[in-house]
């Protein structure tokens, strides 16, 4: 609730501070004392227009600070969605705004500078100002639907619709993605098939090019290789002093040396191995010399194969293994393309099922809303008569818009939808006979609108959304009998939400839980206005003054206060 309001340099108010309480807070005072200035001040700190013309003469700036005690979880959640965290211990939200003579404005939230749009959004969650059209949540069509659902106790149905719509949109999103993938895949199908065919036809083997290059090198130098092998074989085993014979001779000398078994074992073993290896090398060189032949056809075949492998690597990877991996991935993509149609058919069936379920649930919720709208319309009509608006009427339009891509309803049509269902809910009113009903947001503000909002709040039997409700000009054009009813209803609404009301009627003032009097005085040629909270005895005098003059007004005021006190029990 609004705990404190401090106003500085606003018109005739130099500085005043009001400490509000729960329930019904009433502000009274003589005409011109500045009662409605307090409502203007609240609207200003909640993000309303910054009018420098309202600044007190001679002042350099005008400021308003509003302190809110935030305890309800739903209000904390609403503020959290706006990025405002309220301390768990003190539970206080402080809004501050000032405007300077040169036009500069400063907005703060809990001591931190914020854009005025933030104050406006936060203020909308904390206060409804009835009668001025500012921060009035009941004028918002989105909130009107929630109010109607709360009145009809349709929360579970609405939640079911929200879940069904979310599932429908999820499946639709998957179907859209599948369609996009299919379109893309169709364009790539031929390319993928060509790539797979090309790689499969080539049938590369990992490490193949390296082996081919070695073979090519031999073929390109076949004669040189034969000559080298022949010469090497001759040196190893055919010359008179060949390597094999010399090694065998050296081995024989070592074996016959005295004490060789002890001193020359390692050398003997090494020479034995060398002799064997020389023999192996000689035989292998001889084989190569006999096998290597010039083969131009094979050389051309190798050149062609190497070029093919290199072309595949340029296109699909830097190695044979990379080319093979590319082919495997391309085959997998082709397989997915082949099965994409089946998956799309499944998604289409799932979408039909999900949208059908959502459409049925939304149609049921829509019907329940229409029934709730009829009951609320009747309840508000009764309340309007009690607050002196017999000629006014209140209506609720629950409408739908057909759409080709909407949810299917049991009536065979498709309707545009949102997480709230297929409805548009609009609260409308007519304040005078002969006029047409207009949305609440377009009904002229003033006393009649304030009383209409009071009637609506009373009929709803719930707070309108904001924890603090401000009613200004609510007593315009009504008499004492209607004033009694309005006062009682304001107090009743105050059981569920904090209510602030500026009034001239004593029949309303006597229902206050906290009563403020705004007065003004002239000092040194300047007018000063301020507000004070009244004690029980002071209330008698204030109510008596509102009744008029005469010897009996004090007794009448006392009786009115006692009557209201009994009505509160």
C-alpha positions, 0 to 999 in steps of 0.5 A: 500500500501507499505508506507515505507521500511527501510533496514539496513546492507544488502550487500552494503546498510548500511541503507536506507529508501524509502517512496513510493507513490501510483501508479507506483513507479520506481527504477533505478540506475547504474548496481551493485548499489543495485536496486534488493537488495531492492526487496530482502529486501522486500522478506526477510521481507515478510518471505523469506529465511534468507541468512546471506551471504547477511549481510554487512561485519562487521555488527552483524545483518541485518534488514528490516522494511516494513510499510503498509498503509491498507485502503481497506476493503477486505485487512483488512478482509484478514488480520483479517482472519490471526489474524491480526487486523489493527487499525482503526485510523492509518490503519498501519501494520508494518512488521519487521525482522532481522537476526543475525550473529550467525543465530538467526532471529527475526520476528515482526508484529506491534511490537509483536513477531510472527513466520516467517510463520505469516509474510509469510501469511500476506505478501502474502495478502499485496504484490505480487512479480513478477519475483522472485516467492515469495508471488505471489498470481496468482501462487496459483490455489485457487486464480486463480479460484477466479480471473477467477470468478471475470473476468467473473463477476461470484460472484453471481453464485459462492455464489449460488453454495456455499450456495447449497453445504453447504445445500447438506453437511448439509443434508448429515451430517444429513443422516450420523448421521441417519445411525449411529443412526439406526445402533446403534439402531438396535443393541439395539432394542432387548435389549430395547424390552426385558427391556420393556417387563421385566418391564411391566410384573413385573408391579411395583408400586411406594412404593410397596416394602416398603408395602410388607416389612411391610406385611412380617414383620407381617407374619413372627411374626404372633403368637407373634403379636396375643399373644401381641394383645390378652394381650393388649386387655385384659389389655385394656378392660377385666381384673377386673382393665382394662385400659378402666374402670380405665380411665372411673372411673377417669373421673367420679371422675373429673366430680363429683368434686365441681367446676369441670366445672371451674378448671378441664375442660381441664383434663375432656376433655383430659380424655374423649378423652383418654377413646374414644381412649382406646376403639378404640385401644382395638377394633383394637387390638382385630381385629388384634388378630383375623385377623393375621394368619400364611400364609406360601404361602403368605410369600413366595409370598412376598419374591419372589415379593420383590426379583423381585423388587430389581432385577429390581432396580439393573438393571434400577434404585434405586426405583420403580419410577426410574424403571418405568421412565426407561421403559418409556424412553426405549419405546420412544427409540423403537418408534424412532427406528420404525420411523427412517427408515421413517426419513431416507427416507425423508433425502434421498429424501432431499439429492437427491433434494439438491445435484441435485440443487447444481449439476445444479448450479455448472454445470452452473457455470462451463460452465460460467467459461469456457466461461470466460476462453476463453475471458480471454485467448484471452485478455491475448494473445493480452496483451502478443503481446503488451509487446513483448511476441508474441511467448508466450501463456497463457492457462486456464484449467477448469477441473473436476474429476469424483467421486462416491460421487460427485455432479450429473451434467446434463451430467449424471456424478458425479463430486468431489466438493467443496464450489467453485463448481466442477471445478479445475482452473489452469493458464498455460503458454508457454514462447517459441515455442515447449515447453509444457504449464506448470502451472504458478507456474512451469514457470521459473521466470525472465523477461518473467514471469514478463511481463506475469504477467503484461499482465495478470494483465492488461487483468484482469483490476483488482488488482491481489489480493494483493494491492502492486505489485512488478515487477523485471527484467521485462525489460529483453530482450525487446527493447525501443518500447516494453519498452514504452508499458510495461511502459504504462501498468505498469502505468495503473495497478498502477491506481488500485494497487500500483506498484513497478518496478526495471528497466534499461529502460528509456521508463519504467522509464518515466511513474513513479509516484514516481521515486527513484534512487539507487546510490553507493559511496566508502568511506574509502575503503567501498562501500555504497549504498542508494536510494533517491526520485527524483524531476522532474528536477532530473528525467530529468538527470536520464533518460538522463543518462539511454539513454546514452551520448551526447548533445541531451540526455537531450532534449530527456529525457525531451521529453520522460517525457512530452510524458508520462505525456500526456499519463497519462491524 
